[in-house]
Amino acid sequence: MTPAEIIAEARKLINDTSAPQRYSDNDMLGFVNQILKRTAMFRPDLFLFMGDVATTPNTSVQSMPADSIRLVDIFGVKDGNAITEVDRETFDQTYPGWRNEPAGTPVNFMRHVRNSNTYFLYPRPASGVTLLAEYAKVPTDYGLSDSIEAPIDAYFPTLVDGVVYLAESIDDEHVNSGRAKLFFDTFTQGLGLSLQSRDITDSEDAGLDPKKVS
């Protein structure tokens, strides 16, 4: 799936396939990149990335990379021990002096409940500690022929709906007629329905038994 493919389908829906075109390829590419970022805010779970995350040495307070929407999980030290999640409030109550421990190799992490891109490590990491972590990643800005990494190709129609919504929103005629809202609703419903389908595909209780999912 490339931006060019999304644009070609969106142009059919907005009747913009013949010259002179209302929107340049550059304009349409902007719509694609914008709708990808909107999708990431609606459904960060579709943009998960697992990889190395550097730490700041000698401090328990850590920040996720600049391209992170939110922390999902920390699995361990790269090529080292596992790191388990604990509750910071409980840790503070049972061991108030934990932040004063010497720097070393972390064995626990704690989430910041009010900041999804900040977390805490115990003990605070020594210099050079790298973690293996998973986080929702902000989509990059794509060129016309670039392959889109996320979401997967199954979301092609939903992304087309989103691009059509943005294109039609510029035109008062389509705003007043409700056409822009129609595609916005289709876009958001597509994202919502795919989330609801997890109850069928991911639930051990439901599985694929038609008696349980009908």
C-alpha positions in Angstrom: 0.0 0.0 0.0 1.4 3.4 -1.1 0.1 6.9 -0.8 -0.2 7.0 -4.6 -2.6 4.0 -4.5 -4.7 5.7 -1.8 -4.8 8.9 -3.8 -5.8 7.2 -7.0 -8.8 5.6 -5.3 -9.7 8.8 -3.4 -9.7 10.8 -6.7 -12.4 8.5 -8.1 -14.6 9.2 -5.1 -14.2 13.0 -5.4 -14.5 13.1 -9.2 -11.0 14.5 -9.6 -9.4 12.1 -12.1 -9.5 14.4 -15.2 -7.4 17.4 -15.9 -7.5 20.1 -14.7 -7.5 18.4 -11.3 -8.8 20.3 -8.2 -6.0 19.0 -6.0 -2.4 18.4 -6.9 -0.6 15.2 -6.0 1.3 17.2 -3.4 -2.0 18.3 -1.9 -3.4 14.8 -1.9 -0.2 13.5 -0.4 -0.6 16.0 2.5 -4.1 14.5 3.1 -2.7 11.0 3.2 0.0 11.9 5.7 -2.5 13.8 7.8 -5.1 11.0 7.9 -2.3 8.5 8.9 -1.5 10.7 11.9 -5.2 11.1 12.7 -5.6 7.3 12.5 -2.6 6.9 14.9 -4.4 9.1 17.5 -7.7 7.2 17.1 -6.0 3.8 17.1 -2.4 3.8 18.4 -2.6 0.0 18.6 -2.3 -0.1 14.8 1.1 1.6 14.9 3.0 -0.6 17.4 6.8 -0.7 17.1 9.1 -3.0 19.0 12.8 -2.1 19.2 15.7 -0.6 21.2 15.1 2.3 23.5 18.0 4.2 24.9 17.9 5.3 28.6 19.2 8.4 30.3 21.9 7.3 32.8 21.7 8.0 36.6 18.1 9.0 36.8 15.0 7.0 37.6 12.8 9.2 35.5 12.9 8.2 31.8 11.2 9.4 28.6 10.2 7.5 25.5 11.7 8.5 22.1 10.4 11.6 20.4 8.3 9.5 17.9 6.4 7.7 20.6 2.7 8.2 21.1 2.6 6.1 24.2 4.6 3.4 26.0 3.0 -0.1 25.6 5.5 -2.4 27.4 9.1 -2.8 28.4 10.4 -6.4 28.1 13.9 -6.2 29.4 17.5 -4.9 29.0 18.8 -5.5 25.5 20.7 -8.8 25.5 20.2 -9.0 29.2 17.7 -9.6 32.0 13.9 -9.2 31.9 12.3 -6.2 33.4 9.0 -6.6 35.3 6.3 -3.9 35.8 5.4 -2.8 39.3 3.1 -0.2 40.7 4.9 3.1 41.6 2.6 4.0 44.4 3.0 0.7 46.0 6.7 0.8 45.5 6.9 4.3 47.1 5.0 3.1 50.1 6.9 -0.1 50.7 10.4 1.2 49.8 10.5 5.0 49.9 14.3 5.1 49.4 14.3 3.2 46.1 15.3 6.3 44.1 18.6 6.6 46.1 19.9 3.2 45.2 23.1 3.2 43.2 22.8 3.1 39.4 22.9 -0.3 37.8 20.9 -2.7 35.6 17.2 -2.1 35.9 14.9 -4.9 37.0 11.6 -3.0 37.4 9.7 -0.3 35.5 6.8 1.8 36.6 4.4 3.8 34.5 3.6 7.4 35.0 -0.2 7.3 35.2 -0.6 10.9 34.0 2.0 10.8 31.2 2.0 8.0 28.7 5.5 8.7 27.5 7.2 8.9 30.9 8.2 5.9 33.0 10.5 5.0 36.0 13.3 2.5 36.3 14.6 0.7 39.3 17.4 0.8 39.9 18.2 3.9 37.9 20.2 2.8 34.8 24.0 3.0 34.6 25.5 4.5 31.4 24.9 2.6 28.2 21.8 0.6 29.2 19.4 0.0 26.3 16.0 -1.5 26.7 13.8 -3.7 24.5 10.4 -2.0 24.5 7.2 -1.7 22.5 5.4 1.6 21.9 2.9 3.2 19.6 4.9 5.1 17.0 4.0 8.4 15.2 3.7 7.7 11.4 6.5 9.1 9.3 5.7 11.5 6.4 5.6 9.4 3.3 6.4 10.1 -0.3 4.0 9.1 -3.1 5.7 5.8 -3.9 6.8 4.8 -0.4 5.4 1.7 1.2 3.2 2.5 4.2 4.5 0.5 7.2 1.3 0.9 9.3 -1.5 0.2 9.4 -1.7 -3.0 7.4 -3.2 -3.2 3.9 -6.6 -4.2 5.2 -7.1 -0.6 6.3 -6.8 0.7 2.7 -10.5 1.4 2.3 -10.6 3.2 5.7 -7.7 5.4 4.8 -9.3 6.2 1.4 -12.4 7.3 3.3 -10.3 9.5 5.5 -8.6 11.2 2.6 -11.9 11.8 0.8 -13.2 13.4 4.1 -10.3 15.8 4.2 -10.6 16.7 0.5 -14.3 17.3 0.7 -14.1 19.3 3.9 -12.4 22.1 1.9 -15.4 22.5 -0.3 -18.4 24.3 1.3 -20.7 22.5 -1.1 -19.7 19.1 0.2 -19.7 20.3 3.8 -23.2 21.7 3.5 -24.5 18.6 1.7 -23.1 16.3 4.4 -20.9 14.5 2.0 -17.7 15.3 4.0 -19.4 14.1 7.2 -20.5 10.9 5.5 -16.9 10.0 4.7 -15.7 11.1 8.2 -18.3 8.8 9.8 -17.3 5.9 7.5 -13.7 6.5 8.4 -14.2 6.5 12.2 -16.7 3.6 12.0 -14.1 1.5 10.0 -11.6 2.1 12.8 -14.1 1.3 15.5 -15.5 -1.8 13.9 -12.0 -3.3 13.5 -11.4 -2.8 17.2 -14.7 -4.5 18.1 -13.8 -7.5 16.0 -11.1 -8.3 18.5 -13.8 -9.7 20.8 -14.3 -12.4 18.1 -10.7 -13.1 17.0 -8.8 -12.5 20.3 -11.1 -13.8 23.0 -10.5 -17.3 24.3 -14.2 -17.4 25.3 -15.5 -16.5 21.8 -12.9 -18.0 19.5 -14.4 -18.8 16.1 -17.2 -20.9 17.4 -20.3 -19.7 15.5 -22.5 -20.6 18.5 -20.6 -18.1 20.6 -20.1 -15.2 18.2 -23.5 -15.2 16.4 
